[in-house]
Amino acid sequence: YELWKLDSNNQLTQITDRPARDARPDWSKDGKQIAFESSHGGQMNIWKISQGIDNGKPVQITHVNIGARYPVWSPANQQGLCD
């Protein structure tokens, strides 16, 4: 599974491209970051991609052995929740 972005002109842009299951993206309220769950590394954890920062490379946010899923940004983009 990969993440793709569809713009208002129906243009597709691939966001992730790696041997992992990247799913359930959630845009930050300011539109600058995307949080998502990924199986990269073997266990589901939460990652983020910042648009225009770090060349759009995914950064792992959670490091839990039991897995983390369903990321959601807080209204002020200061925190996130996951299951």
GIJO-V566276 format. One record per residue. N is the residue number from 1. RES is the residue in one small letter. PHI is phi in whole degrees, -180 to 180 (* if undefined). PSI is psi as a letter, one per 40 degrees, with the letter a starting at -180 (999 if undefined). D_FIRST is the distance of its C-alpha to the first C-alpha in Angstrom with 2 decimals. Layout:
{{N:RES:PHI:PSI:D_FIRST} {N:RES:PHI:PSI:D_FIRST}}
This chain:
{{1:y:*:h:0.00} {2:e:-128:i:3.78} {3:l:-101:h:6.98} {4:w:-130:i:9.72} {5:k:-117:h:13.35} {6:l:-112:h:15.74} {7:d:-90:a:19.36} {8:s:-69:e:22.56} {9:n:-97:e:23.22} {10:n:62:f:20.07} {11:q:-93:h:18.82} {12:l:-93:h:15.10} {13:t:-128:h:14.31} {14:q:-78:h:11.17} {15:i:-97:d:11.15} {16:t:-121:i:8.88} {17:d:-153:g:8.71} {18:r:-155:i:8.83} {19:p:-78:g:8.41} {20:a:-155:i:6.80} {21:r:-96:h:4.65} {22:d:-102:h:5.43} {23:a:-153:i:6.72} {24:r:52:f:10.28} {25:p:-71:i:11.68} {26:d:-139:h:15.48} {27:w:-71:i:17.73} {28:s:-67:i:20.92} {29:k:-62:d:24.02} {30:d:-87:e:25.20} {31:g:76:e:22.00} {32:k:-94:e:21.92} {33:q:-135:i:19.08} {34:i:-125:h:15.67} {35:a:-98:i:15.03} {36:f:-156:i:11.70} {37:e:-95:i:10.80} {38:s:-147:i:9.19} {39:s:-92:e:9.83} {40:h:-57:h:11.04} {41:g:94:e:14.53} {42:g:105:d:14.14} {43:q:-120:i:14.71} {44:m:-64:h:12.94} {45:n:-142:i:14.64} {46:i:-96:h:14.87} {47:w:-126:i:14.39} {48:k:-141:i:15.65} {49:i:-126:h:15.87} {50:s:-102:h:19.31} {51:q:-67:h:19.90} {52:g:78:e:22.56} {53:i:-123:i:22.90} {54:d:58:f:21.96} {55:n:55:f:20.65} {56:g:70:f:17.55} {57:k:-79:h:16.52} {58:p:-64:h:14.58} {59:v:-123:h:17.28} {60:q:-75:h:17.06} {61:i:-99:d:19.18} {62:t:-102:i:19.52} {63:h:-137:g:20.47} {64:v:-115:i:21.06} {65:n:-73:d:21.20} {66:i:-89:e:20.68} {67:g:92:i:17.38} {68:a:-139:h:16.90} {69:r:-143:i:14.79} {70:y:56:g:15.22} {71:p:-71:i:16.51} {72:v:-143:h:19.27} {73:w:-80:i:21.63} {74:s:-75:i:25.38} {75:p:-57:d:27.47} {76:a:-96:e:28.89} {77:n:61:e:25.66} {78:q:-87:d:27.59} {79:q:-142:i:25.61} {80:g:-137:i:22.46} {81:l:-118:i:21.99} {82:c:-151:i:19.44} {83:d:-102:999:19.68}}
